[in-house]
Amino acid sequence: MQPLAARFSDISAVRDAGVVVPAPLREEIALLDGVLHDVLQECEGERVTTPLARLRQAAHELHWTEHPDPEPTLAELDRLDPTTGHKVARALTLHCQLLNLAEDRQRVRSLRAQGRDGRIVGDGLEAGIQEVTELEGRDAAHELIRRLRIHPVLTAHPTEARRRAVVDALQRISRELERLDLHEADDALAFDVRRSLAEELTALWATAPFRQERPTPLDEARRIMAVFDQTLFDLVPGIYHEVERTLAPRNTGARSPHTPAFLRYGSWVGGDRDGNPNVTAEVTHRAMAQQATQVLQRLEQRTREVARTFTASDRYAPPAPELLQGLERDRADFPEQAAALARTSPDQAHRHKLVYAAERLRARRQGDPERGFDGPAELLAEIDQVQRSLAGAGIPRLAYGALQDLRWQVETFGFHLAELELRQHASVHAAALEELAPGVSTDAAELDRLAREGWATAPEPTSAATQEVLDTLRAAADLQAAYGPEACRRYIISFTRTAADIAAVRALARLAVPEEQWATFRLDIIPLFETRRDLEHAPAVLDELLELPGEQHALQARGYELEVMVGYSDSAKDVGVLAANAVLHELQERLASWARGHGIQLTLFHGRGGSLGRGGGPLNRAIRGQASGSVDGRLKVTEQGEMIFTRYRTVDSGRWHLEQTINAVLAMSTGHAEERAARVAARYRDELRRMSEASERAYHELVHAEGFADFFTRVTPYEEIGQLEIGSRPAHRSAARDLESLRAIPWVFAWSQSRINLAAWYGVGTGLAAIGETEGGLARLREMRRDWPFFAQLLENVEMGLARADLTLGRQALELGGHPGLRERILDEWQRTRNWLLAAMGKERLLERQPALQASHELRRTDLDALSLLQLSALSRLRQSREQEHPRLTDLVKMTIAGLSAGLQNTG
């Protein structure tokens, strides 16, 4: 083992682990390390850099010592002034954020290098299309693309633990580093980049790491919209072009494309009111207004950019008569613009048409209904007219180049940017109905009748909660009238248990929505099944739903398309990660079979979190492990919190994430894949059931043990997480403070912070042992891992969960609980899970044969361990401190929470 350098550097730590870091990444980390060290030295001097270096060295040695003992380091940290400790934690946090940035840039470099070498990237879009083509033929690949639908839904929880100001600064740093990638970069440029980096890092060091106030839902909406503005809006055309290039490379860009706009985006930000009283009908209205303003601004900007490139003269590109006819109306509506165009470009009709389209977008945004577009269909008609005119004039490349990009953007984002989905807990609707129509809240048939025939009388709500339910449904109708039905038509019911829960929403909507809007109002109600019991009963609930005449009519109106949401977070919190995955996989198979039997096109909406304990992990691998028939060309999935900004940090990283996602959807939508998935699942169904039962028993014995709730709050920074001003949503769904009301997000977040990461693995060891300890059991587990993508992906996620945990530091955190019995039970299962996992995977150590993941983990290990030591010391002191010491120690814990979030790259 080598000592760490006095300056920031983790390369020696990685070298100790025997992991190779690519030279460009190594050089970039060295540059950032050096600049950060210089900035800290300038701003803080030895009073921060000395304890920082000592802590990092201690953390490094602790990991590589044969018999690690954190007590001496913790004793030294107990004597550290909390204000200085806070600055040390800030430095470690900033270093983790810079490592994330450098790794992301290296990932993009690697992908570009593969593309230049002529290789097909294994998980990329081209590879996915080729896989379908080889298995089922080119016609089948074209047909699959034609019906493909990828629908990410961005949510505000778990919330980003960084301020927007910090995110913006890191993006500026990334842009500075990009200057060094230029071939003409010389010493003078390198010097200038280093100077700019020092300036940016100095500003970042002087920036408060946390907001002073908890963000409102509209603040969260603006944060999410920044992702669309900076990344998603620009990356979408590139995805479609890649599909087009792979499907039909000949004359791409010189003919009408074969690729439809198959991406759609949704958002829960400003629409999800489940347990969040801050999201009201007014907030929903304002969130959609913000979205509409932003997308109209971007479309106008993009239309003007395309128009500026259209310099073709009418002499060489004669416009079609219908285009000239349309220009007459445009000139009448915009006389000042017409005069300017006549003066500057009198013979460029195609350009004029696009300039007028931009003017109509502006008029729409400014509330001018006479001159503005009524909706995106009118803009698309204008674009189509220009494309046909250009193609007819013999210059199709102008028709299907940048103008096609604009068309794809309009088709993808419309005039609303992302569909604003509403969500509320089933119990809220039941309470509203009990107030408005006592006795009918559980009668699905009567509720269905109310929805079909209307309410005989219009009862007045007596509570604010019931009024808000009605206002929300009325807001959905208003948004559809203003922005089109795609703006806000989906309503998710959390904790759906019966068909009455679904019928209740339509009955309430019939009361809330004015009669003149009801005929055109579209409401797609999506049941969300979350607990094990609810997941198991989902098909029975849907059977009951189909017996209701009103729901039959709604299903028919949707073309027999049905969307069902399954929750990964609460199911894992309910029964543990292994049992939850097992029941979810079985349910998806049952639902796919149920839908086929009823002639229904089913879309499963996957409520996955960013963390491993909430259905997170590599999405590509997760999709390839889905049950037979559950994909079929359609994927809808939540993108949450830190993962949004990790996956969509840049256009390149966002495009790669989408390529991997589409690759897996294509691969799992072939008849070959569906047949294989069904066959393998049937072969191992009994083993999975036995593992699931054993795992669930072990998990329940822990979480229902006497004193466990108090133990949890003492060994994790759960209370301190609740004090962070990082999200508008309370940690509990109700006023109760028990584990049952605790949301899955802070549950997982708190365990990951303690470096125990219990939610990602507890019970898995017991489950694996239920098979492994039988005769031939270990061979069977290894066979399951080899042949079943679902099981392999589950084990890989558990492996990553254990790799992110740390036994030495986790054991120290468990000491804070003051309950030896619970501590030993957790440590026993920890060891059991690690041993059986490695045995089932045929490995001697975690992340073996995964050099990229190993390198990523080792690069952060020293910082993560140092932050954990700081947190352990601060929590220990906080649990027994005098009241006057609380604020500074609490601030220190909060800083370590942010740092560990950056290093682990999730907030739950």
Buried (B, 14 or more C-beta within 10 A) or exposed (E): EEEBBEBBBBBBBBBBBEBEBEEBBBEBBBBBBBBBBBBBEEBBEEEBBBBBBBBBBBBBBBBEEEEBEBEEBBEBBEEBEBEBBBBBBBBBBBBBBBBBBBBBBBBBBBBEEBEEEEEBBEBBBBBBBBBBBEBBEEEBBBBBBEEBBBBBBBBBBBBBBBBBBBBBBBBBBBEBBEEBEEEEEEEEEEEEBBEBBBBBBBEBBEEEBBBEEBBBBBBBBBBBBBBBBBBBBBBBBBBBBBBBBBBBEEEBBBBEBEBBBBBBBBBBBBBBBBBBEBBBBEBBBBBBBBBBBBBBBBBBEBBBEBBEEBEBBBEEBBBBEEBBEBBEEBBEBBEEBBEEBEEEBEBBBBBBBBBBBBBBBBBBBEEEEEBBBEBBEBBBEBBBBBBBBBBBBEBBBBBBBBBBBBBBBBBBBBBBBBBBBBBBBBBBBBBBBBBBBEEBBBBBBBBBBBBBEEBEEEEEBEEEEBBBBBBBBBBBBBBBBBBBBBBBBBBBBBBBBBBBBBBBBBBBBBBBBEEEBBEEBBBBBBBBBBBBEBBBBBBEBBEBBBEBEBBEEBBEEBEEBBBBBBBBBBBBBBBBBBBBBBBBBBBBBBBBBBBEEBEBBBBBBBBBBBBBBBBBBBBBBBBBBBBBBBBBBBBBBBBBBBBBBBBBBBBBBBBBBBBBBBBBBBBBBBEEBBEBBBEBBEEBBEBBBBBBBBBBBBBBBBBEBEEBBEBBBBBBBBBBBEBBBBBBBBBBBEEEEEBEBBBBBBBBBBBBBBBBBBBBBBBBBBBBBBBBEEEEBBEBBBBBBEBBBBBBBBBBBBBBBBBBBBBBBBBBBBBBBBBEEBBEBBBEBBEBBBBBBBBBBEBEEBBEEBEBBBBBBBBBBBBBBBBBBBBBBBBBBBEEBEEEEEEBBBBBBBBBBBBBBBBBBBBB
